[in-house]
Amino acid sequence: MDTLEQDSAEFGRARPRVGITMGDPAGIGPEVVLKAVAEEEVRAVCCPVIIGDAQLLAHTARTLDLQCGYEIVRHDEELPPRSIEPIIFHLNNIQGHVEPGIESGVAGRAAGEYIEAAVELCAAGGIDAIATAPINKRALFLGGYSFPGHTEFLAHLTGADDYAMGFVAANLRVVLISTHVPLSQAIGLVRRERFEKTIRLADHELQRWGIENPRIAVAALNPHGAEGGLFGIEEASEILPAVESCKVIDRINVSGPYSADTVFLRASRGEFDAVIACYHDQAMIPVKCLSFGEAVNVTLGLPFIRTSVDHGTAFDIAGKGIAEDSSMVAAIKLAADLSLKSGESSRAVEAA
C-alpha cells in the first residue's frame, strides 16, 4: 500500500461512518444533503453515506449546480471499505417523476424506505450512526406509513420501548415528554410514570454522550410552576413525585419543577445540562429562538445515534437552490461526535 492509500485508510478508520437519509424527495432534503456532504467540516469528522436515490440526487446536482458524482452502491450490495469520499447507497425506489414542492405518496413511500434501509445498515454494522433529512408527515401517511414522525418510526423499527425526542441547540439540551399530539392530549400525558421514564432515559443518554452526573431540570406545566396549586395541580400530583423518586431511588441529579419561563434560560447559561419539557412547543420555542437553522433533533433510547435537522421539507423553496444546509451540517457532525462518545462510553463500561 502506497503512502496516499495508507493515509486514506487511516483517515477512514479514524472517523465514524454516518448514514444520511435523503428525506422526502420532493422537499429540500436532496439539496441540503448534497450541500452538507460537500462541506470540508463534515468530511473531516465522518465518512458520509447518502441513503437515497442516485438518479434524483444527480438531477438535483445538475439543476442546482451542486457537487455529486460519488461512488454508487446498490441496496443489494455491500458497502466498500471506509474511504474519505461520500458514497451513495442507491435504493432505486422512485417510480416516475417527483415534482419538487408537491406532496405525494410516491415521495412519502420512498422517504420511509430510506429510513428502513438506514436502520438495516446500522443493524448490520455498515454505518455507525444516522442523520436524517426532513420528511413530510402527510406524504409518509400517503405512502403507507402510519407514524407521526421519525421518532416513532425509528422506535418501531428498533423495538425501542423507552424513547424520547430531544434537541441540542446552542448551550441548551431539551428532552420532550410528548411530541406531535394535540395540546389537550399533551396535557393528559403529564403523568408521574411518564416523567420517571423520561428522566431515567435522559440521564442514561446524557452519560452515554460523555456527560458525567448530568444535571437535569424539569419544567413545570402551568404558569409560575402553578404557584402552589393556584394555577394547576399537575406539578404537585405528577411532576414533583417523579422528580423526588428519581432523585432518591435512582440517585439522579434532577430537580424541579421549575417555571418554564425561566428554566430554559437558566440551562442555556450553564446551570443545567438538560431540561425535560412537558410538551412540544414548550421545548421548541426556546430551541428555535436560540438556534433556528442550527439546532439538531436527537432521538433518545435507540440502539444507535440518530440526529436530524430542526426544520421541515420546506416545499415552498424545494428545487430552487436557496435552502440553507447549516442544520444538516450540524446534525451530521453531532451524529459523528455522539457516535464516538457512545462507543467510548460503552468501552468504559465493559472495562469496569
VEXDREN-2710 file (C-alpha; in Angstrom, 1 decimal):
% VEXDREN-2710
k/r/px/py/pz
1/MET/0.0/0.0/0.0
2/ASP/1.5/3.3/-1.0
3/THR/1.6/6.4/1.3
4/LEU/-1.5/8.0/-0.1
5/GLU/-3.6/4.9/0.2
6/GLN/-2.4/4.3/3.7
7/ASP/-3.2/7.9/4.7
8/SER/-6.7/7.5/3.2
9/ALA/-7.3/4.2/5.0
10/GLU/-6.2/5.7/8.4
11/PHE/-8.5/8.7/7.6
12/GLY/-11.5/6.4/7.1
13/ARG/-10.8/4.3/10.2
14/ALA/-10.5/7.4/12.4
15/ARG/-14.0/8.6/11.6
16/PRO/-17.4/7.0/12.0
17/ARG/-19.5/6.2/9.0
18/VAL/-22.7/8.3/9.2
19/GLY/-25.7/7.2/7.1
20/ILE/-27.6/10.3/5.8
21/THR/-31.1/9.7/4.6
22/MET/-32.2/11.9/1.7
23/GLY/-35.6/12.7/3.3
24/ASP/-38.7/13.4/1.2
25/PRO/-37.5/13.6/-2.5
26/ALA/-39.9/16.4/-3.2
27/GLY/-38.6/18.6/-0.3
28/ILE/-35.3/20.3/0.3
29/GLY/-33.7/17.1/1.7
30/PRO/-31.7/16.2/-1.5
31/GLU/-30.4/19.7/-1.8
32/VAL/-29.3/20.2/1.8
33/VAL/-27.7/16.7/1.9
34/LEU/-25.6/17.3/-1.2
35/LYS/-24.6/20.7/0.2
36/ALA/-23.7/19.3/3.6
37/VAL/-21.6/16.4/2.4
38/ALA/-19.6/18.8/0.2
39/GLU/-18.5/20.7/3.3
40/GLU/-15.0/20.1/4.4
41/GLU/-16.1/20.3/8.1
42/VAL/-18.4/17.3/7.5
43/ARG/-15.8/15.1/5.7
44/ALA/-13.3/16.0/8.4
45/VAL/-15.4/14.2/11.1
46/CYS/-17.1/11.3/9.3
47/CYS/-17.4/9.1/6.2
48/PRO/-20.8/10.1/4.7
49/VAL/-23.1/7.5/3.2
50/ILE/-26.1/9.1/1.5
51/ILE/-29.1/6.8/1.6
52/GLY/-31.5/7.7/-1.2
53/ASP/-31.9/7.7/-5.0
54/ALA/-28.8/8.3/-7.0
55/GLN/-30.7/9.5/-10.1
56/LEU/-32.7/12.1/-8.3
57/LEU/-29.5/13.3/-6.5
58/ALA/-27.7/13.6/-9.8
59/HIS/-30.6/15.5/-11.3
60/THR/-30.7/17.8/-8.2
61/ALA/-26.9/18.4/-8.5
62/ARG/-27.2/19.2/-12.2
63/THR/-30.2/21.5/-11.7
64/LEU/-28.7/23.4/-8.8
65/ASP/-25.1/23.2/-9.8
66/LEU/-24.1/21.1/-6.7
67/GLN/-21.3/18.7/-6.2
68/CYS/-22.2/15.0/-6.7
69/GLY/-20.6/12.2/-8.8
70/TYR/-19.9/10.0/-5.8
71/GLU/-19.5/6.2/-5.8
72/ILE/-22.8/4.4/-6.0
73/VAL/-23.6/1.2/-4.1
74/ARG/-26.9/-0.5/-4.8
75/HIS/-29.1/-1.7/-2.0
76/ASP/-28.3/-5.3/-2.6
77/GLU/-24.5/-4.7/-2.5
78/GLU/-22.2/-4.4/0.5
79/LEU/-20.7/-1.1/1.3
80/PRO/-17.0/-0.9/0.4
81/PRO/-14.2/-0.3/3.0
82/ARG/-14.3/3.1/4.6
83/SER/-13.0/5.9/2.5
84/ILE/-12.6/9.6/2.6
85/GLU/-15.2/10.2/-0.1
86/PRO/-19.0/10.1/0.3
87/ILE/-20.9/7.1/-1.0
88/ILE/-24.5/7.0/-2.3
89/PHE/-26.5/3.9/-1.2
90/HIS/-28.9/3.7/-4.0
91/LEU/-32.4/2.2/-3.4
92/ASN/-33.8/2.9/-6.9
93/ASN/-37.3/3.2/-5.4
94/ILE/-38.7/6.3/-7.1
95/GLN/-41.1/5.3/-9.9
96/GLY/-41.8/8.2/-12.3
97/HIS/-41.1/11.9/-11.8
98/VAL/-41.1/13.6/-8.5
99/GLU/-42.1/17.3/-8.7
100/PRO/-40.3/19.5/-6.2
101/GLY/-42.7/21.0/-3.7
102/ILE/-45.5/18.6/-4.4
103/GLU/-46.7/16.3/-1.6
104/SER/-47.2/12.7/-2.8
105/GLY/-47.5/9.1/-1.7
106/VAL/-44.7/8.1/-4.0
107/ALA/-42.3/10.5/-2.3
108/GLY/-43.5/9.6/1.1
109/ARG/-43.0/5.9/0.4
110/ALA/-39.5/6.5/-0.8
111/ALA/-38.7/8.6/2.3
112/GLY/-39.9/5.8/4.5
113/GLU/-37.8/3.2/2.7
114/TYR/-34.7/5.3/3.2
115/ILE/-35.3/5.3/6.9
116/GLU/-35.8/1.5/6.9
117/ALA/-32.6/1.0/4.9
118/ALA/-30.6/3.2/7.3
119/VAL/-31.8/1.1/10.3
120/GLU/-30.9/-2.1/8.5
121/LEU/-27.4/-0.8/7.7
122/CYS/-26.9/0.2/11.3
123/ALA/-28.0/-3.2/12.5
124/ALA/-25.6/-4.9/10.1
125/GLY/-22.7/-2.7/11.2
126/GLY/-22.4/-0.9/7.8
127/ILE/-22.9/2.5/9.3
128/ASP/-22.3/3.8/12.9
129/ALA/-25.0/6.5/13.2
130/ILE/-27.8/8.1/11.2
131/ALA/-28.5/11.7/10.3
132/THR/-31.9/12.2/8.7
133/ALA/-33.1/14.9/6.3
134/PRO/-36.7/16.1/6.7
135/ILE/-39.8/14.1/5.8
136/ASN/-43.4/15.2/5.3
137/LYS/-45.8/13.5/7.7
138/ARG/-48.8/13.5/5.3
139/ALA/-46.7/12.2/2.4
140/LEU/-45.4/9.5/4.7
141/PHE/-49.0/8.6/5.5
142/LEU/-50.0/8.6/1.8
143/GLY/-47.0/6.3/1.2
144/GLY/-48.4/3.7/3.6
145/TYR/-46.7/4.6/6.9
146/SER/-48.8/5.5/9.9
147/PHE/-46.2/7.2/12.1
148/PRO/-46.4/10.9/13.1
149/GLY/-42.7/11.3/12.6
150/HIS/-39.1/9.9/12.6
151/THR/-39.1/9.3/16.4
152/GLU/-42.0/6.9/16.5
153/PHE/-41.0/5.3/13.2
154/LEU/-37.5/4.6/14.4
155/ALA/-38.7/3.3/17.8
156/HIS/-41.0/0.9/15.9
157/LEU/-38.2/-0.4/13.6
158/THR/-35.8/-1.0/16.5
159/GLY/-38.3/-2.3/19.0
160/ALA/-37.4/0.5/21.5
161/ASP/-39.9/0.7/24.4
162/ASP/-38.4/3.8/26.2
163/TYR/-37.6/6.6/23.8
164/ALA/-37.9/10.3/23.5
165/MET/-37.3/13.2/21.2
166/GLY/-34.5/15.6/22.2
167/PHE/-32.9/18.7/20.8
168/VAL/-29.4/20.1/21.1
169/ALA/-29.1/23.8/20.5
170/ALA/-26.6/26.5/21.4
171/ASN/-25.9/25.9/25.1
172/LEU/-29.2/24.0/25.6
173/ARG/-30.3/20.4/25.5
174/VAL/-34.1/19.6/25.8
175/VAL/-35.9/16.3/26.1
176/LEU/-39.7/16.2/25.4
177/ILE/-42.3/14.3/27.4
178/SER/-44.6/14.2/24.3
179/THR/-44.2/15.1/20.6
180/HIS/-46.7/15.6/17.8
181/VAL/-50.0/15.4/19.6
182/PRO/-52.8/18.0/20.2
183/LEU/-52.1/20.2/23.2
184/SER/-55.1/18.9/25.1
185/GLN/-53.7/15.4/24.7
186/ALA/-50.2/16.5/25.7
187/ILE/-51.5/17.9/29.0
188/GLY/-53.1/14.5/29.6
189/LEU/-49.7/12.9/29.2
190/VAL/-48.2/14.8/32.1
191/ARG/-48.1/11.7/34.3
192/ARG/-45.7/10.6/37.0
193/GLU/-44.8/7.4/35.3
194/ARG/-44.0/9.1/32.0
195/PHE/-41.8/11.7/33.7
196/GLU/-39.9/9.0/35.6
197/LYS/-39.2/7.1/32.4
198/THR/-38.1/10.2/30.6
199/ILE/-35.8/11.4/33.4
200/ARG/-34.1/8.0/33.7
201/LEU/-33.7/7.8/29.9
202/ALA/-32.3/11.4/29.7
203/ASP/-29.8/10.6/32.5
204/HIS/-28.7/7.4/30.8
205/GLU/-28.3/9.0/27.3
206/LEU/-26.5/12.1/28.6
207/GLN/-24.0/9.8/30.3
208/ARG/-23.7/7.9/27.1
209/TRP/-22.8/11.2/25.4
210/GLY/-20.0/11.7/27.8
211/ILE/-21.6/13.9/30.5
212/GLU/-20.9/12.5/33.9
213/ASN/-23.6/13.0/36.6
214/PRO/-25.8/15.2/34.3
215/ARG/-27.7/18.0/35.9
216/ILE/-31.3/17.6/34.8
217/ALA/-34.0/20.2/35.3
218/VAL/-37.7/19.6/34.8
219/ALA/-40.0/22.3/33.5
220/ALA/-43.4/23.0/35.1
221/LEU/-46.6/22.7/33.0
222/ASN/-48.5/25.6/34.5
223/PRO/-47.6/29.3/34.8
224/HIS/-45.1/30.1/37.6
225/GLY/-45.0/26.4/38.4
226/ALA/-48.7/26.5/39.4
227/GLU/-48.0/28.9/42.4
228/GLY/-48.5/26.2/45.0
229/GLY/-51.6/24.9/43.3
230/LEU/-53.2/28.2/42.5
231/PHE/-52.9/27.7/38.7
232/GLY/-52.9/23.9/38.5
233/ILE/-52.3/20.6/40.3
234/GLU/-50.0/18.7/37.9
235/GLU/-46.8/19.9/39.4
236/ALA/-47.7/18.6/42.9
237/SER/-49.6/15.5/41.9
238/GLU/-47.5/14.2/39.0
239/ILE/-44.2/16.0/38.3
240/LEU/-42.7/16.6/41.8
241/PRO/-43.3/12.9/42.9
242/ALA/-41.5/11.8/39.7
243/VAL/-38.5/14.1/40.4
244/GLU/-38.3/13.0/44.0
245/SER/-38.5/9.3/43.1
246/CYS/-35.7/9.6/40.5
247/LYS/-33.6/11.7/42.9
248/VAL/-33.9/9.4/45.9
249/ILE/-34.3/5.9/44.4
250/ASP/-32.3/6.3/41.2
251/ARG/-29.8/8.8/42.6
252/ILE/-30.2/11.0/39.5
253/ASN/-29.1/14.6/39.7
254/VAL/-32.6/16.0/38.8
255/SER/-34.5/18.9/40.2
256/GLY/-37.7/20.9/39.6
257/PRO/-40.3/21.5/38.5
258/TYR/-39.2/25.0/37.6
259/SER/-41.2/27.7/36.0
260/ALA/-40.9/27.2/32.2
261/ASP/-40.5/31.0/31.6
262/THR/-37.0/30.9/33.2
263/VAL/-35.7/27.3/33.3
264/PHE/-34.6/27.2/29.7
265/LEU/-32.6/30.5/30.1
266/ARG/-31.0/29.1/33.2
267/ALA/-30.0/26.0/31.4
268/SER/-28.6/28.0/28.4
269/ARG/-26.4/29.8/30.9
270/GLY/-24.9/26.6/32.2
271/GLU/-26.9/25.9/35.3
272/PHE/-28.3/22.6/33.9
273/ASP/-27.1/20.1/31.3
274/ALA/-30.6/19.4/30.1
275/VAL/-34.3/20.3/30.6
276/ILE/-37.3/18.0/30.5
277/ALA/-40.1/19.8/28.7
278/CYS/-43.8/19.0/29.2
279/TYR/-44.8/19.3/25.5
280/HIS/-43.6/20.1/22.0
281/ASP/-43.9/23.8/21.8
282/GLN/-42.7/24.4/25.3
283/ALA/-39.4/22.9/24.2
284/MET/-39.2/24.2/20.6
285/ILE/-39.8/27.9/21.3
286/PRO/-36.6/28.3/23.3
287/VAL/-34.6/25.9/21.0
288/LYS/-35.6/27.8/17.8
289/CYS/-35.2/31.2/19.4
290/LEU/-31.7/30.3/20.3
291/SER/-30.6/28.3/17.3
292/PHE/-33.0/28.1/14.5
293/GLY/-31.3/26.5/11.5
294/GLU/-28.5/25.1/13.6
295/ALA/-30.3/23.1/16.3
296/VAL/-30.3/19.3/16.0
297/ASN/-33.0/16.8/16.7
298/VAL/-31.7/13.7/18.6
299/THR/-33.7/10.5/19.3
300/LEU/-33.0/9.1/22.8
301/GLY/-33.4/5.4/23.5
302/LEU/-32.3/3.9/20.2
303/PRO/-29.5/1.3/19.9
304/PHE/-27.6/3.8/17.7
305/ILE/-27.2/7.5/17.5
306/ARG/-29.8/9.3/15.3
307/THR/-29.8/13.0/14.7
308/SER/-31.9/15.2/12.3
309/VAL/-32.4/18.7/11.2
310/ASP/-34.6/21.2/13.1
311/HIS/-36.7/22.1/10.1
312/GLY/-39.2/20.6/7.7
313/THR/-39.3/19.8/4.0
314/ALA/-39.9/23.4/3.0
315/PHE/-41.9/22.6/-0.1
316/ASP/-42.2/26.3/-0.9
317/ILE/-38.5/26.6/-1.7
318/ALA/-37.8/23.0/-2.9
319/GLY/-35.8/22.8/-6.1
320/LYS/-34.8/26.5/-6.0
321/GLY/-31.3/26.1/-4.7
322/ILE/-31.8/28.5/-1.8
323/ALA/-32.1/26.1/1.1
324/GLU/-29.7/26.5/4.0
325/ASP/-27.7/23.4/4.9
326/SER/-26.5/24.6/8.4
327/SER/-28.8/22.3/10.4
328/MET/-27.9/19.3/8.2
329/VAL/-24.3/20.0/8.7
330/ALA/-24.8/20.3/12.4
331/ALA/-26.8/17.1/12.5
332/ILE/-24.2/15.1/10.7
333/LYS/-21.4/16.5/12.9
334/LEU/-23.3/15.8/16.1
335/ALA/-24.1/12.2/14.9
336/ALA/-20.4/11.6/14.3
337/ASP/-19.4/13.1/17.7
338/LEU/-22.0/11.3/19.7
339/SER/-21.2/8.0/17.9
340/LEU/-17.6/8.3/19.0
341/LYS/-18.6/9.3/22.6
342/SER/-21.1/6.5/22.8
343/GLY/-18.5/4.0/21.7
344/GLU/-16.1/5.3/24.3
345/SER/-18.8/5.1/27.0
346/SER/-19.6/1.5/26.1
347/ARG/-15.9/0.5/26.2
348/ALA/-15.5/2.2/29.6
349/VAL/-18.5/0.2/31.0
350/GLU/-17.1/-3.0/29.6
351/ALA/-13.6/-2.3/31.1
352/ALA/-15.2/-1.5/34.5
END
